[in-house]
C-alpha cells in the first residue's frame, strides 16, 4: 500500500487512527452514501440515517 503524502495526511487528520488508516464512524462504515464522518465524532447527525428507536414518525 502506498504511503500518504504529508499534505494528504493533514487533510485526513481527523479520520486517521493510530495506524494511520482512514477510519469512519460505526454507523457510516456500511452506509452506501458518501457523507462519511470520522470515528472521533461522538454525536452524529446524518440525513440518510433514520433510527427505528427514535420514534418521530410513529403513529401511537
Buried (B, 14 or more C-beta within 10 A) or exposed (E): EEEBEEEEEEEBEEBBEEEEEBBBBEBBEEBEEEEBBBBEEEEEEBEEEEEEEEEEEEEE
